[in-house]
Amino acid sequence: MIEFLRPLDRKLARDLWAIKGQALAIAVVIGCGIGMYLMSKGMLASLADTRAAYYERYRFADVWAPVKRAPNAQLSHITELPGVRRAETRIRAGVILDVTGAAAPITGEIQSLPVIRGPHINDFVLRRGRYPDPVREEEVLALEAFAEAHNLQPGDHVHAILNGTKKQLTISGIALSPEYVYAISPGEIVPDKKRFGVLWMNREALANAFDLDGAFNEVVLLTSTGEQQDALLDQLDLLLKRYGATGAYGRDQQISDQFLTNEIDQLETMGRLLPPIFLLVAAFLLNVVIGRLVDTEREQIGLLKAFGYSNRTVALHYLKMIGAITALGIVIGIALGLWLGHGLARMYMDYFKFPFLLFRAPPDVYLAGIGFSVLVSAAGTFTAVRKVVRLDPAVAMVPPPPPDYSRSGHWFGALTHRLERAARGIDQPSRMILRHLYRWPKRAAMTCIGIAMSMGLLIGSSFSLDAMMVMVDVSFNVIDRQDVTVNFVEPRNIRAVEDVLHAPGALSAEPFRAIPAVLRNGPRNRREAVIGLTPDAELSRVVDTNLNPVPLPDFGIVLSDKLAELLDITTGETLRLEVRTGRRPEVDVVVSGIVKTYMGTSAYMDLAEMNRMMRDDAIISGTYLLIDPEQTDAFYRALKNTPVVAGVSLQEQAQDAFYETLQESLGTFVFFNTLFAGLIALGVVYNSARISLSERGRELASLRVLGLTRGEVSYILLGELALLTVCALPLGALLGYLLAWTLVQSFSTELFRIPLIISPSTYGYAALVVLLSALASSLLVHRRIQQLDLIAVLKTRE
């Protein structure tokens, strides 16, 4: 078929076939950039569209307003508030669950089903089974993630402590809810399907269990579009204040949506930062390949122009070559992006509990990826194509002068002279390598930068594992060192600690108190739980940036750095603290300290000072415990039968869940980033080696004729590449650090602040990937060197 093409197109086909390895390497790098962009932007759009459709179809609430106990008659007053489109009351309570086969107690929530079945706020998706029978008080719906973790089916039983009474409940159906897309236990940082469950029960049965006949303890709202939500929250708090309102809040503080929004923000950041790096590397490779190809084909370019081909026609010939490589990269990128996107969608379906999640990238994502890749390719080869246009036929047809390896007249002659003197003690092939490098510094620098960029990308994309491991260690082994956290149903006297210590296996305990409050600094405000700790706390501590314990002062409040940033307040300034429980005091407190935290936003006070502020006598909300590992099961059995316990957090299981989440999510990203970075390193080194072989083929063949062995000739070419690769490693480490710093700044949210920590093993791992990629490239080029036809090479410049 090639015979039917025009002469220049036949030349193009032959040229592409001659550099097929280099062209494929460049296309793969372009494909990695487009694939990463398509995956991240497509998944971002899919998650956002799925969330919007799910929330709208099942009427996900805009506002939640928990109270202690309010009469149902208040619903009419709530619906009359400006901005309220629809309101519903419900009963919601924390419970301890016991499932057959689970040794540890399970923290759970139970909610009331609406009296009238039909569309309601925070509706649920019935996946299996049926709705509870209104006349059967023991029937419940179970959240699908929890049911799957314990292999529960409709008809199975679970035990729950409802307001101090242990009851056997029967699961009638399995459901999903937009309220629990990210089902996480209060106070935890990662979801654990085995240790957190959600049940839905008939309203009347649940009201009887919690003494809430004719009353509710939470109202959920749908609001009108465009209304000021802050004003509505204040009106709700004022209306429900006398019923023990703890503070209304919107979606931005609903824990499930917070985590989902955080994930969407991270995807957006990744799609904004990483793909351009791949495409810039591809532009660099195209610039090197096309630029040096033009240099080697200057005589052919001169002949084409001498035979009457115009500058435009010759330039178009090389533009076609660039377009063919770019087009191949686009095809690879689209296929790669779709494959990665569908795989990521399956992972997110397990991570976030949607009833459906389809990966579907909008057309503008494809157009943007293709357009950006074409633009970058054009920019990367602009200099080379311009050189083609400007090349005069008479000059082009004259062979270029051989490289000048003399010292005279060189702009960096002094440096060359010193290097020559230093190289006198080494063998001749090694001196040839060094002489070639310092006579072509720009070319060597470009190769070094390309290899360094691949290493930097690998470090920047995989350092998060190091950071997360540090976060886990700090959270579970430095700050929270307890084995178990026990939360009471109601605040109790501090003597309750002694009762808990009577449980089998309990070794030591430290009390704490948590109070809901609104923290205000002028127009800024935050709804937070203020934690009261003992000054000498050892199990749950406040630490500074150096991980040293910070003693709580006997006055004022200590804020985490992120909370202080959100409130725009510094140490020594006064903060308005509006407590939303008990006697609901409103006091001005001094910010006595700001501490570093990596997860969430926190506020701390001295426990005794907190009780004085609340005008209570040594009241606590729960206790931190150390337990005897030999009596763990006995301790768990005692907790399952303790009516006053509302929630249990198990440190070891929480840490295991965190590691499992890291392995499933970050591990997958690191694997693909390693693959991409390896491909970039392979592409850079292989292209450099192949171009050097093309440029120096005559020189290497001459050395073979003069008596050098194949090994010595290979050493001259590949030794140069090895030296450049080694020199690129420190630069790659620096680029990786800069990329990691950029990502840290971009990923700082209310939920997580990733520390800039890169372990030596990550640097070593990245260097190993680059070295192995360089080795693979060298082996491929070595085969080419071994196959050199001495006669043919000596006859032509190529």
Secondary structure, 3 states (H helix, E strand, C coil): CHHHCCHHHHHHHHHHHHCHHHHHHHHHHHHHHHHHHHHHHHHHHHHHHHHHHHHHHCCCCCEEEEEEEEECCHHHHHHCCCCEEEEEEECEEEEEEECCCCCCCEEEEEEEECCCCCCCCCCCEEEEECCCCCCCCCEEEEEHHHHHHCCCCCCCEEEEEECCEEEEEEEEEEEECHHHCCCCCCCCCCCCCCCEEEEEEEHHHHHHHCCCCCEEEEEEEEECCCCCHHHHHHHHHHHHHHHCCCCCEEHHHCHHHHHHHHHHHHHHHHHHHHHHHHHHHHHHHHHHHHHHHHHHCHHHHHHHHHCCCCHHHHHHHHHHHHHHHHHHHHHHHHHHHHHHHHHHHHHHHHHCCCCCCCCCCCHHHHHHHHHHHHHHHHHHHHHHHHHHHHCCHHHHCCCCCCCCCCCCCCCCHHHHHHHHHHHHHCCHHHHHHHHHHHHCHHHHHHHHHHHHHHHHHHHHHHHHHHHHHHHHHHHHHHHECCCEEEEEEEEEECCHHHHHHCCCCEEEEEEEEEEEEEEEECCEEEEEEEEEECCCCCCECCECCCCCECCCCCCCEEEEHHHHHHHCCCCCCEEEEEECCCCCCEEEEEEEEEECCCECCCEEEEHHHHHHHHCCCCEEEEEEEEECHHHHHHHHHHHHCCCCEEEEEEHHHHHHHHHHHHHHCHHHHHHHHHHHHHHHHHHHHHHHHHHHHHHCHHHHHHHHHCCCCHHHHHHHHHHHHHHHHHHHHHHHHHHHHHHHHHHHHHCCCCCECCCCCCCHHHHHHHHHHHHHHHHHHHHHHHHHHHCCCHHHHHHCCC
